[in-house]
Amino acid sequence: MKSVFRISAIMVKEFRQLSRDRITFGMVVMIPLIQLLLFGYAINTDVRNIPVAVVDQSHTAVGRVITEAVKATQVVTVTHHFPTVVEAEQAINAGQVRAALVLPSDLTQRIVQRKTVGQWLVDGSDTMVSSALLQLQRMPLQDLANYQPPRASTFEVALYFNPSRRSAVNIVPGLLGVILTMTMVLFTSAAIVRERERGNLELLITTPVRPLELMIAKIIPYIFVGLIQVGIILGLGHLIFDVPLNGALSQLLLGTLLFIAASLTLGLMISTVAQTQLQAMQMTVFILLPSILLSGFIFPYEAMPDVAQWIAEVLPATHFMRMIRGIVLRGADLMLLWRDALWMVGFTMLGLLLASLRFKKSLD
């Protein structure tokens, strides 16, 4: 009986402690709720609304009918029209579109001769997107009068950057974003909390170190840790899985540094909110789940509903997925990917400011 009494007393104490810990109690509710909403609502393996461009060199009514027929499939959304194939290829390289439909100048003659009517130029770095576009290769064109299907396929398909459609080519660069998010946010989310638990926070108060200086000093050592992880992942990915490194190393280094800084800043903001290292780890998991599921690492960004895409745009991992795949696989530079690069710079600056202000407030 005494043993039961002691166990029940400790149980009551734990329940009371949990009820007073609002952050932990909130994570108990929010983590399964977020997972349920993500998997049930935001995650969709049926790829739709892929942004594509059209290069209609025929300038005929037939070309417009074919374009409308392609749009009617709802697999793609025509977001750009270009006069030349070169401009379409540049848009694919910059990540503005995932593919381009090229309709030749002799389109009408090819239809009469029952030849292939056009060609898809596809960014093959994402295997799920390329698989969805390959389904359009033999699509019928019933809207054309007196149309006879081609002897071969309706469209030819040219897969850029990953013609063999190997999943490792897409996974390894994306895995870099996931691992950096996991480690960088986790390392720094406990930085201020650890100082508080060890009693070092009072010592920092008495020094002339300013809050912003402390925030910067906290993240710089972990930048080198992140660069070591980059070298391991991309180096072994290239040697073992033959993942191409098409971009310049300078662009890769600069883009990675921007993401590491943004992730470390995110961890610092968590560190100024959390009261214990356990809370910091719980909040890190809360950030990590959407970063993996909504960033485009596993599921295509275009397949998600608008609300999920808005949430994804706030996360640094989403922007880094575009950047790292663009640099490593397509050979793009940061000038082409300037929107994502500029967003990460702004996120880092704003995050450092908020973390320093929050740190100053906590000292009061």
Summary of the structure (lengths in Angstrom):
residues: 364
radius of gyration: 25.6
end to end distance: 48.0
largest distance: 94.0
contacts: 1217
relative contact order: 0.13
helix: 66%
strand: 8%
